């Protein structure tokens, strides 16, 4: 079960990083490659009313 309820606030806040699938759930569009991307991702995490998003280091 997903914590996301599909409010869309994350992809409305950071549309260049987060899109949505056919059901309205977030889809990450790209890795964070700059300080601006990190700040935009942090903003998306903050606005999520369900606290369903987090930022984690890439595996690799």
PDB file of N, CA, C and O in Angstrom:
ATOM      1  N   UNK A   1       0.842  -1.179   0.000  1.00  0.00           N
ATOM      2  CA  UNK A   1       0.000   0.000   0.000  1.00  0.00           C
ATOM      3  C   UNK A   1       0.888   1.243   0.000  1.00  0.00           C
ATOM      4  O   UNK A   1       1.898   1.295   0.702  1.00  0.00           O
ATOM      5  N   UNK A   2       0.515   2.210  -0.767  1.00  0.00           N
ATOM      6  CA  UNK A   2       1.286   3.445  -0.899  1.00  0.00           C
ATOM      7  C   UNK A   2       0.803   4.490   0.103  1.00  0.00           C
ATOM      8  O   UNK A   2      -0.389   4.588   0.393  1.00  0.00           O
ATOM      9  N   UNK A   3       1.750   5.266   0.625  1.00  0.00           N
ATOM     10  CA  UNK A   3       1.389   6.378   1.510  1.00  0.00           C
ATOM     11  C   UNK A   3       0.845   7.555   0.703  1.00  0.00           C
ATOM     12  O   UNK A   3       0.163   8.424   1.246  1.00  0.00           O
ATOM     13  N   UNK A   4       1.147   7.578  -0.583  1.00  0.00           N
ATOM     14  CA  UNK A   4       0.704   8.660  -1.456  1.00  0.00           C
ATOM     15  C   UNK A   4      -0.797   8.565  -1.706  1.00  0.00           C
ATOM     16  O   UNK A   4      -1.336   7.485  -1.951  1.00  0.00           O
ATOM     17  N   UNK A   5      -1.458   9.715  -1.641  1.00  0.00           N
ATOM     18  CA  UNK A   5      -2.883   9.785  -1.952  1.00  0.00           C
ATOM     19  C   UNK A   5      -3.157  10.514  -3.264  1.00  0.00           C
ATOM     20  O   UNK A   5      -4.314  10.752  -3.613  1.00  0.00           O
ATOM     21  N   UNK A   6      -2.097  10.869  -3.993  1.00  0.00           N
ATOM     22  CA  UNK A   6      -2.252  11.487  -5.306  1.00  0.00           C
ATOM     23  C   UNK A   6      -2.714  12.926  -5.297  1.00  0.00           C
ATOM     24  O   UNK A   6      -3.420  13.354  -6.210  1.00  0.00           O
ATOM     25  N   UNK A   7      -2.324  13.689  -4.273  1.00  0.00           N
ATOM     26  CA  UNK A   7      -2.711  15.100  -4.213  1.00  0.00           C
ATOM     27  C   UNK A   7      -2.087  15.918  -5.344  1.00  0.00           C
ATOM     28  O   UNK A   7      -2.688  16.891  -5.801  1.00  0.00           O
ATOM     29  N   UNK A   8      -0.902  15.541  -5.797  1.00  0.00           N
ATOM     30  CA  UNK A   8      -0.237  16.231  -6.897  1.00  0.00           C
ATOM     31  C   UNK A   8       0.582  17.435  -6.496  1.00  0.00           C
ATOM     32  O   UNK A   8       1.099  18.140  -7.362  1.00  0.00           O
ATOM     33  N   UNK A   9       0.712  17.688  -5.220  1.00  0.00           N
ATOM     34  CA  UNK A   9       1.454  18.874  -4.789  1.00  0.00           C
ATOM     35  C   UNK A   9       2.937  18.764  -5.109  1.00  0.00           C
ATOM     36  O   UNK A   9       3.581  19.772  -5.399  1.00  0.00           O
ATOM     37  N   UNK A  10       3.489  17.554  -5.060  1.00  0.00           N
ATOM     38  CA  UNK A  10       4.918  17.374  -5.334  1.00  0.00           C
ATOM     39  C   UNK A  10       5.246  17.719  -6.783  1.00  0.00           C
ATOM     40  O   UNK A  10       6.198  18.455  -7.042  1.00  0.00           O
ATOM     41  N   UNK A  11       4.469  17.194  -7.730  1.00  0.00           N
ATOM     42  CA  UNK A  11       4.792  17.485  -9.124  1.00  0.00           C
ATOM     43  C   UNK A  11       4.330  18.865  -9.554  1.00  0.00           C
ATOM     44  O   UNK A  11       4.798  19.387 -10.566  1.00  0.00           O
ATOM     45  N   UNK A  12       3.431  19.455  -8.813  1.00  0.00           N
ATOM     46  CA  UNK A  12       3.086  20.856  -9.077  1.00  0.00           C
ATOM     47  C   UNK A  12       4.203  21.780  -8.604  1.00  0.00           C
ATOM     48  O   UNK A  12       4.454  22.825  -9.205  1.00  0.00           O
ATOM     49  N   UNK A  13       4.870  21.384  -7.521  1.00  0.00           N
ATOM     50  CA  UNK A  13       5.951  22.183  -6.947  1.00  0.00           C
ATOM     51  C   UNK A  13       7.246  22.055  -7.752  1.00  0.00           C
ATOM     52  O   UNK A  13       7.955  23.042  -7.947  1.00  0.00           O
ATOM     53  N   UNK A  14       7.554  20.851  -8.216  1.00  0.00           N
ATOM     54  CA  UNK A  14       8.826  20.587  -8.909  1.00  0.00           C
ATOM     55  C   UNK A  14       8.601  19.771 -10.177  1.00  0.00           C
ATOM     56  O   UNK A  14       9.041  18.624 -10.256  1.00  0.00           O
ATOM     57  N   UNK A  15       7.920  20.348 -11.176  1.00  0.00           N
ATOM     58  CA  UNK A  15       7.549  19.575 -12.362  1.00  0.00           C
ATOM     59  C   UNK A  15       8.713  19.104 -13.226  1.00  0.00           C
ATOM     60  O   UNK A  15       8.554  18.153 -13.992  1.00  0.00           O
ATOM     61  N   UNK A  16       9.870  19.737 -13.127  1.00  0.00           N
ATOM     62  CA  UNK A  16      11.006  19.262 -13.916  1.00  0.00           C
ATOM     63  C   UNK A  16      11.644  18.016 -13.293  1.00  0.00           C
ATOM     64  O   UNK A  16      12.411  17.321 -13.959  1.00  0.00           O
ATOM     65  N   UNK A  17      11.338  17.729 -12.031  1.00  0.00           N
ATOM     66  CA  UNK A  17      11.882  16.549 -11.355  1.00  0.00           C
ATOM     67  C   UNK A  17      10.858  15.437 -11.174  1.00  0.00           C
ATOM     68  O   UNK A  17      11.211  14.258 -11.188  1.00  0.00           O
ATOM     69  N   UNK A  18       9.598  15.806 -11.006  1.00  0.00           N
ATOM     70  CA  UNK A  18       8.563  14.834 -10.668  1.00  0.00           C
ATOM     71  C   UNK A  18       7.378  15.002 -11.612  1.00  0.00           C
ATOM     72  O   UNK A  18       6.815  16.089 -11.740  1.00  0.00           O
ATOM     73  N   UNK A  19       7.015  13.917 -12.262  1.00  0.00           N
ATOM     74  CA  UNK A  19       5.827  13.885 -13.105  1.00  0.00           C
ATOM     75  C   UNK A  19       4.772  13.030 -12.417  1.00  0.00           C
ATOM     76  O   UNK A  19       4.884  12.737 -11.226  1.00  0.00           O
ATOM     77  N   UNK A  20       3.753  12.631 -13.163  1.00  0.00           N
ATOM     78  CA  UNK A  20       2.735  11.756 -12.575  1.00  0.00           C
ATOM     79  C   UNK A  20       2.375  10.642 -13.547  1.00  0.00           C
ATOM     80  O   UNK A  20       2.465  10.798 -14.764  1.00  0.00           O
ATOM     81  N   UNK A  21       1.967   9.520 -12.978  1.00  0.00           N
ATOM     82  CA  UNK A  21       1.521   8.405 -13.815  1.00  0.00           C
ATOM     83  C   UNK A  21       0.029   8.543 -14.113  1.00  0.00           C
ATOM     84  O   UNK A  21      -0.576   9.561 -13.777  1.00  0.00           O
ATOM     85  N   UNK A  22      -0.558   7.547 -14.729  1.00  0.00           N
ATOM     86  CA  UNK A  22      -1.966   7.609 -15.136  1.00  0.00           C
ATOM     87  C   UNK A  22      -2.939   7.690 -13.962  1.00  0.00           C
ATOM     88  O   UNK A  22      -4.069   8.150 -14.126  1.00  0.00           O
ATOM     89  N   UNK A  23      -2.511   7.247 -12.777  1.00  0.00           N
ATOM     90  CA  UNK A  23      -3.361   7.307 -11.587  1.00  0.00           C
ATOM     91  C   UNK A  23      -3.108   8.556 -10.740  1.00  0.00           C
ATOM     92  O   UNK A  23      -3.758   8.748  -9.713  1.00  0.00           O
ATOM     93  N   UNK A  24      -2.171   9.405 -11.165  1.00  0.00           N
ATOM     94  CA  UNK A  24      -1.881  10.627 -10.424  1.00  0.00           C
ATOM     95  C   UNK A  24      -0.805  10.490  -9.369  1.00  0.00           C
ATOM     96  O   UNK A  24      -0.619  11.387  -8.546  1.00  0.00           O
ATOM     97  N   UNK A  25      -0.082   9.356  -9.387  1.00  0.00           N
ATOM     98  CA  UNK A  25       0.994   9.155  -8.425  1.00  0.00           C
ATOM     99  C   UNK A  25       2.313   9.680  -8.988  1.00  0.00           C
ATOM    100  O   UNK A  25       2.518   9.661 -10.202  1.00  0.00           O
ATOM    101  N   UNK A  26       3.216  10.153  -8.108  1.00  0.00           N
ATOM    102  CA  UNK A  26       4.458  10.755  -8.584  1.00  0.00           C
ATOM    103  C   UNK A  26       5.405   9.759  -9.235  1.00  0.00           C
ATOM    104  O   UNK A  26       5.482   8.591  -8.853  1.00  0.00           O
ATOM    105  N   UNK A  27       6.121  10.265 -10.234  1.00  0.00           N
ATOM    106  CA  UNK A  27       7.153   9.516 -10.934  1.00  0.00           C
ATOM    107  C   UNK A  27       8.379  10.414 -11.010  1.00  0.00           C
ATOM    108  O   UNK A  27       8.295  11.541 -11.499  1.00  0.00           O
ATOM    109  N   UNK A  28       9.514   9.924 -10.530  1.00  0.00           N
ATOM    110  CA  UNK A  28      10.756  10.695 -10.581  1.00  0.00           C
ATOM    111  C   UNK A  28      11.242  10.724 -12.025  1.00  0.00           C
ATOM    112  O   UNK A  28      11.373   9.678 -12.661  1.00  0.00           O
ATOM    113  N   UNK A  29      11.508  11.912 -12.537  1.00  0.00           N
ATOM    114  CA  UNK A  29      11.890  12.086 -13.935  1.00  0.00           C
ATOM    115  C   UNK A  29      13.397  12.097 -14.156  1.00  0.00           C
ATOM    116  O   UNK A  29      13.865  11.753 -15.241  1.00  0.00           O
ATOM    117  N   UNK A  30      14.157  12.486 -13.146  1.00  0.00           N
ATOM    118  CA  UNK A  30      15.611  12.573 -13.316  1.00  0.00           C
ATOM    119  C   UNK A  30      16.301  12.531 -11.967  1.00  0.00           C
ATOM    120  O   UNK A  30      15.702  12.818 -10.931  1.00  0.00           O
ATOM    121  N   UNK A  31      17.575  12.167 -12.002  1.00  0.00           N
ATOM    122  CA  UNK A  31      18.377  12.217 -10.783  1.00  0.00           C
ATOM    123  C   UNK A  31      18.694  13.670 -10.443  1.00  0.00           C
ATOM    124  O   UNK A  31      18.679  14.543 -11.310  1.00  0.00           O
ATOM    125  N   UNK A  32      18.975  13.907  -9.186  1.00  0.00           N
ATOM    126  CA  UNK A  32      19.336  15.253  -8.742  1.00  0.00           C
ATOM    127  C   UNK A  32      20.774  15.516  -9.154  1.00  0.00           C
ATOM    128  O   UNK A  32      21.696  14.840  -8.698  1.00  0.00           O
ATOM    129  N   UNK A  33      20.956  16.499 -10.016  1.00  0.00           N
ATOM    130  CA  UNK A  33      22.294  16.727 -10.563  1.00  0.00           C
ATOM    131  C   UNK A  33      22.896  18.075 -10.173  1.00  0.00           C
ATOM    132  O   UNK A  33      24.034  18.375 -10.532  1.00  0.00           O
ATOM    133  N   UNK A  34      22.137  18.881  -9.443  1.00  0.00           N
ATOM    134  CA  UNK A  34      22.657  20.197  -9.059  1.00  0.00           C
ATOM    135  C   UNK A  34      22.050  20.612  -7.726  1.00  0.00           C
ATOM    136  O   UNK A  34      21.113  19.983  -7.234  1.00  0.00           O
ATOM    137  N   UNK A  35      22.580  21.646  -7.165  1.00  0.00           N
ATOM    138  CA  UNK A  35      22.030  22.200  -5.933  1.00  0.00           C
ATOM    139  C   UNK A  35      20.595  22.674  -6.129  1.00  0.00           C
ATOM    140  O   UNK A  35      19.769  22.546  -5.226  1.00  0.00           O
ATOM    141  N   UNK A  36      20.296  23.222  -7.307  1.00  0.00           N
ATOM    142  CA  UNK A  36      18.921  23.654  -7.598  1.00  0.00           C
ATOM    143  C   UNK A  36      17.968  22.459  -7.609  1.00  0.00           C
ATOM    144  O   UNK A  36      16.843  22.549  -7.117  1.00  0.00           O
ATOM    145  N   UNK A  37      18.430  21.338  -8.175  1.00  0.00           N
ATOM    146  CA  UNK A  37      17.603  20.126  -8.183  1.00  0.00           C
ATOM    147  C   UNK A  37      17.347  19.626  -6.762  1.00  0.00           C
ATOM    148  O   UNK A  37      16.231  19.222  -6.434  1.00  0.00           O
ATOM    149  N   UNK A  38      18.372  19.656  -5.928  1.00  0.00           N
ATOM    150  CA  UNK A  38      18.218  19.205  -4.542  1.00  0.00           C
ATOM    151  C   UNK A  38      17.209  20.095  -3.817  1.00  0.00           C
ATOM    152  O   UNK A  38      16.338  19.592  -3.109  1.00  0.00           O
ATOM    153  N   UNK A  39      17.320  21.396  -3.988  1.00  0.00           N
ATOM    154  CA  UNK A  39      16.370  22.310  -3.340  1.00  0.00           C
ATOM    155  C   UNK A  39      14.946  22.101  -3.854  1.00  0.00           C
ATOM    156  O   UNK A  39      13.993  22.173  -3.079  1.00  0.00           O
ATOM    157  N   UNK A  40      14.795  21.844  -5.150  1.00  0.00           N
ATOM    158  CA  UNK A  40      13.464  21.583  -5.711  1.00  0.00           C
ATOM    159  C   UNK A  40      12.900  20.272  -5.163  1.00  0.00           C
ATOM    160  O   UNK A  40      11.707  20.186  -4.873  1.00  0.00           O
ATOM    161  N   UNK A  41      13.738  19.265  -5.019  1.00  0.00           N
ATOM    162  CA  UNK A  41      13.295  17.992  -4.448  1.00  0.00           C
ATOM    163  C   UNK A  41      12.912  18.166  -2.985  1.00  0.00           C
ATOM    164  O   UNK A  41      11.908  17.612  -2.536  1.00  0.00           O
ATOM    165  N   UNK A  42      13.694  18.920  -2.252  1.00  0.00           N
ATOM    166  CA  UNK A  42      13.363  19.190  -0.848  1.00  0.00           C
ATOM    167  C   UNK A  42      12.020  19.908  -0.734  1.00  0.00           C
ATOM    168  O   UNK A  42      11.237  19.624   0.172  1.00  0.00           O
ATOM    169  N   UNK A  43      11.757  20.836  -1.647  1.00  0.00           N
ATOM    170  CA  UNK A  43      10.474  21.551  -1.639  1.00  0.00           C
ATOM    171  C   UNK A  43       9.318  20.586  -1.889  1.00  0.00           C
ATOM    172  O   UNK A  43       8.270  20.694  -1.251  1.00  0.00           O
ATOM    173  N   UNK A  44       9.504  19.647  -2.811  1.00  0.00           N
ATOM    174  CA  UNK A  44       8.467  18.655  -3.096  1.00  0.00           C
ATOM    175  C   UNK A  44       8.203  17.770  -1.878  1.00  0.00           C
ATOM    176  O   UNK A  44       7.054  17.444  -1.580  1.00  0.00           O
ATOM    177  N   UNK A  45       9.262  17.385  -1.181  1.00  0.00           N
ATOM    178  CA  UNK A  45       9.117  16.572   0.034  1.00  0.00           C
ATOM    179  C   UNK A  45       8.341  17.347   1.096  1.00  0.00           C
ATOM    180  O   UNK A  45       7.457  16.795   1.751  1.00  0.00           O
ATOM    181  N   UNK A  46       8.666  18.600   1.260  1.00  0.00           N
ATOM    182  CA  UNK A  46       8.039  19.428   2.300  1.00  0.00           C
ATOM    183  C   UNK A  46       6.546  19.612   2.052  1.00  0.00           C
ATOM    184  O   UNK A  46       5.764  19.587   3.002  1.00  0.00           O
ATOM    185  N   UNK A  47       6.129  19.798   0.794  1.00  0.00           N
ATOM    186  CA  UNK A  47       4.713  20.079   0.532  1.00  0.00           C
ATOM    187  C   UNK A  47       3.823  18.832   0.544  1.00  0.00           C
ATOM    188  O   UNK A  47       2.599  18.959   0.508  1.00  0.00           O
ATOM    189  N   UNK A  48       4.401  17.646   0.595  1.00  0.00           N
ATOM    190  CA  UNK A  48       3.598  16.421   0.563  1.00  0.00           C
ATOM    191  C   UNK A  48       2.787  16.291   1.853  1.00  0.00           C
ATOM    192  O   UNK A  48       3.365  16.126   2.928  1.00  0.00           O
ATOM    193  N   UNK A  49       1.449  16.365   1.759  1.00  0.00           N
ATOM    194  CA  UNK A  49       0.625  16.295   2.965  1.00  0.00           C
ATOM    195  C   UNK A  49       0.623  14.910   3.618  1.00  0.00           C
ATOM    196  O   UNK A  49       0.300  14.785   4.799  1.00  0.00           O
ATOM    197  N   UNK A  50       0.979  13.877   2.864  1.00  0.00           N
ATOM    198  CA  UNK A  50       0.991  12.512   3.398  1.00  0.00           C
ATOM    199  C   UNK A  50       2.367  12.102   3.906  1.00  0.00           C
ATOM    200  O   UNK A  50       2.524  11.021   4.474  1.00  0.00           O
ATOM    201  N   UNK A  51       3.368  12.963   3.703  1.00  0.00           N
ATOM    202  CA  UNK A  51       4.757  12.660   4.060  1.00  0.00           C
ATOM    203  C   UNK A  51       5.211  11.349   3.389  1.00  0.00           C
ATOM    204  O   UNK A  51       5.897  10.524   3.992  1.00  0.00           O
ATOM    205  N   UNK A  52       4.804  11.191   2.126  1.00  0.00           N
ATOM    206  CA  UNK A  52       5.094   9.977   1.371  1.00  0.00           C
ATOM    207  C   UNK A  52       6.422  10.033   0.613  1.00  0.00           C
ATOM    208  O   UNK A  52       6.861   9.019   0.069  1.00  0.00           O
ATOM    209  N   UNK A  53       7.063  11.195   0.571  1.00  0.00           N
ATOM    210  CA  UNK A  53       8.300  11.356  -0.190  1.00  0.00           C
ATOM    211  C   UNK A  53       9.501  11.511   0.736  1.00  0.00           C
ATOM    212  O   UNK A  53       9.397  12.033   1.846  1.00  0.00           O
ATOM    213  N   UNK A  54      10.635  11.044   0.247  1.00  0.00           N
ATOM    214  CA  UNK A  54      11.894  11.266   0.945  1.00  0.00           C
ATOM    215  C   UNK A  54      13.006  11.325  -0.097  1.00  0.00           C
ATOM    216  O   UNK A  54      12.823  10.892  -1.235  1.00  0.00           O
ATOM    217  N   UNK A  55      14.133  11.851   0.289  1.00  0.00           N
ATOM    218  CA  UNK A  55      15.309  11.918  -0.590  1.00  0.00           C
ATOM    219  C   UNK A  55      16.343  10.974  -0.006  1.00  0.00           C
ATOM    220  O   UNK A  55      16.678  11.055   1.175  1.00  0.00           O
ATOM    221  N   UNK A  56      16.844  10.082  -0.840  1.00  0.00           N
ATOM    222  CA  UNK A  56      17.861   9.116  -0.424  1.00  0.00           C
ATOM    223  C   UNK A  56      19.000   9.134  -1.418  1.00  0.00           C
ATOM    224  O   UNK A  56      18.800   9.432  -2.596  1.00  0.00           O
ATOM    225  N   UNK A  57      20.208   8.813  -0.945  1.00  0.00           N
ATOM    226  CA  UNK A  57      21.352   8.746  -1.876  1.00  0.00           C
ATOM    227  C   UNK A  57      21.130   7.662  -2.930  1.00  0.00           C
ATOM    228  O   UNK A  57      20.538   6.620  -2.648  1.00  0.00           O
ATOM    229  N   UNK A  58      21.607   7.917  -4.135  1.00  0.00           N
ATOM    230  CA  UNK A  58      21.512   6.922  -5.206  1.00  0.00           C
ATOM    231  C   UNK A  58      22.424   5.737  -4.894  1.00  0.00           C
ATOM    232  O   UNK A  58      23.520   5.905  -4.359  1.00  0.00           O
ATOM    233  N   UNK A  59      21.961   4.558  -5.232  1.00  0.00           N
ATOM    234  CA  UNK A  59      22.799   3.377  -5.074  1.00  0.00           C
ATOM    235  C   UNK A  59      23.718   3.294  -6.272  1.00  0.00           C
ATOM    236  O   UNK A  59      23.332   3.628  -7.392  1.00  0.00           O
ATOM    237  N   UNK A  60      24.903   2.858  -6.033  1.00  0.00           N
ATOM    238  CA  UNK A  60      25.753   2.757  -7.189  1.00  0.00           C
ATOM    239  C   UNK A  60      27.113   2.516  -6.851  1.00  0.00           C
ATOM    240  O   UNK A  60      27.960   2.406  -7.737  1.00  0.00           O
TER     241      UNK A  60
END
